[in-house]
Amino acid sequence: MSPDLKASSGPSGQAVANDYDSFAEAYAAETESNLLNGYYVRPAVLDLAGDVAGRRILDVGCGAGPLLESLRDRGAIVTGVEPSAKMLELAGRRLGDGTALHQAGLGGGPLPFPDGSFDDVVACLVLHYLEDWQAPLADLRRVLVPGGRLFVVVDHPLVYKLVDPDADYFAVSKRSEEWTFGGRGAPMVFWHRPLHAMTSAFTEAGFRIAVISEPPPAPGARERFPEELAEVFKDPSRTAFLSMIFFVLEAA
Ligand SMILES: C[S@@+](CC[C@H](N)C(=O)[O-])C[C@H]1O[C@@H](n2cnc3c(N)ncnc32)[C@H](O)[C@@H]1O
């Protein structure tokens, strides 16, 4: 973790929201093998993806590249896009020169790939940063071959209502959080959308919903994170916790 992480600021002196450049190293270090990313989200995506040997896979918002590395280790031909220059640099260091990495993101025009370039696309913990899903999903559909798969992981929409019981679950609405790295705050802004808005956006963009998953944490999580999971699993018959929702979509 970077000990001298500096929060960047906008023209008014206010910290910029979702500024991954300003906490890239700290984020990458913290999420390398933590509960949420290392023992829940990434293993679940890899499970859903199954045998990926020989598949051309694009990871959009690849961050420092941990999922790209795991997919590559399983024989996939991987490409990453990431808007944060610092995150991309970390991904480059992890993956070496042989992996195609591009500084690009969703919502700023088409991705820099011809139609039908990929067998699978992963958008892991990314779409909840976007208010509008229509153009980004259409572009993800465009870069997939027919029958190709899109893996989406986003904040589970029920968590919004659990955290704030007064919130309007049914509205697409902006919410804010403060993350902390090395004692410094990082303002984060996300877009909540109800489940029906997610599924409609997928089908309108030309995807068929193959799987909706609310997976348990990976084997070994309970032993490795006993304190974090004590409350959730105080009833030993429980198997999972509410955090993210996972979709496997097929390009129609
Ligand atoms: C929570 S991190 C997840 C990183 C990686 N997908 C993973 O699961 O480890 C979110 C990433 O999405 C990137 N991101 C934010 N807005 C994006 C956009 N509009 N298009 C693509 N990526 C975006 C961020 O820069 C950051 O690297």
The ligand as an SDF file (V2000), in Angstrom:
LIG
                    3D

 27 29  0  0  0  0  0  0  0  0999 V2000
  -13.9220   -1.6190   -8.2480 C   0  0  0  0  0  0  0  0  0  0  0  0
  -12.6860   -1.4930   -9.4960 S   0  0  0  0  0  0  0  0  0  0  0  0
  -12.7600   -3.1320  -10.1700 C   0  0  0  0  0  0  0  0  0  0  0  0
  -11.5290   -3.5130  -10.9590 C   0  0  0  0  0  0  0  0  0  0  0  0
  -11.5960   -4.9070  -11.5870 C   0  0  0  0  0  0  0  0  0  0  0  0
  -12.6820   -5.0190  -12.5380 N   0  0  0  0  0  0  0  0  0  0  0  0
  -11.7150   -5.9470  -10.5320 C   0  0  0  0  0  0  0  0  0  0  0  0
  -12.7940   -6.5460  -10.3770 O   0  0  0  0  0  0  0  0  0  0  0  0
  -10.7190   -6.1740   -9.8140 O   0  0  0  0  0  0  0  0  0  0  0  0
  -13.5290   -0.5340  -10.7050 C   0  0  0  0  0  0  0  0  0  0  0  0
  -12.6960   -0.2510  -11.9260 C   0  0  0  0  0  0  0  0  0  0  0  0
  -13.5590    0.2870  -12.9300 O   0  0  0  0  0  0  0  0  0  0  0  0
  -12.8990    1.3420  -13.5670 C   0  0  0  0  0  0  0  0  0  0  0  0
  -13.9090    2.2100  -14.1690 N   0  0  0  0  0  0  0  0  0  0  0  0
  -14.5600    3.2630  -13.6210 C   0  0  0  0  0  0  0  0  0  0  0  0
  -15.3890    3.8200  -14.5070 N   0  0  0  0  0  0  0  0  0  0  0  0
  -15.2790    3.0810  -15.6410 C   0  0  0  0  0  0  0  0  0  0  0  0
  -15.8710    3.1580  -16.9380 C   0  0  0  0  0  0  0  0  0  0  0  0
  -16.7450    4.1100  -17.2420 N   0  0  0  0  0  0  0  0  0  0  0  0
  -15.5040    2.2390  -17.8670 N   0  0  0  0  0  0  0  0  0  0  0  0
  -14.6200    1.2680  -17.5750 C   0  0  0  0  0  0  0  0  0  0  0  0
  -14.0150    1.1650  -16.3690 N   0  0  0  0  0  0  0  0  0  0  0  0
  -14.3420    2.0600  -15.4170 C   0  0  0  0  0  0  0  0  0  0  0  0
  -12.0860    1.9950  -12.4740 C   0  0  0  0  0  0  0  0  0  0  0  0
  -11.0480    2.8140  -12.9830 O   0  0  0  0  0  0  0  0  0  0  0  0
  -11.6100    0.7840  -11.6860 C   0  0  0  0  0  0  0  0  0  0  0  0
  -10.3860    0.2980  -12.1480 O   0  0  0  0  0  0  0  0  0  0  0  0
  1  2  1  0
  2  3  1  0
  2 10  1  0
  3  4  1  0
  4  5  1  0
  5  6  1  0
  5  7  1  0
  7  8  2  0
  7  9  1  0
 10 11  1  0
 11 12  1  0
 11 26  1  0
 12 13  1  0
 13 14  1  0
 13 24  1  0
 14 15  1  0
 14 23  1  0
 15 16  2  0
 16 17  1  0
 17 18  1  0
 17 23  2  0
 18 19  1  0
 18 20  2  0
 20 21  1  0
 21 22  2  0
 22 23  1  0
 24 25  1  0
 24 26  1  0
 26 27  1  0
M  CHG  2   2   1   9  -1
M  END
$$$$
